[in-house]
Amino acid sequence: MKYPELAGRRSFRALLIAAMFHDYAHSGSMGNDRVEVDRSIAEVKKHLLPRDSDLMVEIATLVRATQFPHIECKQSLGVDIIRDADISQLFDDEWVQQVIFGLSMEMHITPLKMLQNQLVFIPAITFHTQWAKESFLPLIDVRLAETKKMLEVYSNI
């Protein structure tokens, strides 16, 4: 098995808890993402069931892996999965709402500027898991073309 660390139910549980909490209590503003991650980890500690207390270190490691820009951490399947999941909203049907409008508010820039930023961001995306590579890499050119089309329409208004 390539990633034996996720072979057990407990590691899967840690990943699920980390995924649920990785943006929990996020302020909705850009700034110091370490502070946002620390806040999420504090919330995990507050809400973690006693039977899961042995998972806290693993959960914190996985939540910390979502800090942006990414920090160095021990690579694992859990880290790869949570990082791929964190970026995958770009390929969701509601990506304009989530990425263009939602993140532009967080970053304190206009939706137009966020859309323009996608021209650099989208081609630079990298995925870590084979599943994400097979599922999302083929969509990069599609999303980039949609972005260019939206910018073209906007420039003609």
Long-range contacts (C-beta under 8 A, 24 or more apart in sequence): 2-77, 3-76, 3-77, 5-76, 5-77, 5-78, 6-76, 6-77, 6-78, 10-54, 10-55, 11-58, 11-78, 13-52, 13-55, 14-52, 14-55, 14-58, 14-59, 14-62, 14-78, 15-62, 15-78, 15-81, 15-82, 17-44, 17-48, 17-52, 17-55, 17-59, 18-44, 18-58, 18-59, 18-62, 18-63, 18-78, 18-82, 19-62, 19-82, 19-85, 21-47, 21-59, 21-63, 22-62, 22-63, 22-66, 22-82, 22-86, 23-66, 28-105, 28-106, 29-106, 29-108, 30-106, 30-107, 30-108, 33-67, 33-68, 33-69, 34-67, 36-67, 37-63, 37-64, 37-66, 37-67, 77-129, 79-128, 80-128, 80-129, 81-128, 81-129, 83-128, 84-127, 84-128, 84-129, 84-131, 84-132, 84-136, 87-125, 87-127, 88-132, 88-136, 90-122, 90-125, 90-143, 91-135, 91-136, 91-139, 91-143, 95-143, 96-150, 112-154, 115-147, 115-150, 115-151, 115-154, 116-151, 118-143, 118-144, 118-147, 119-144, 119-147, 119-148, 119-151, 122-147
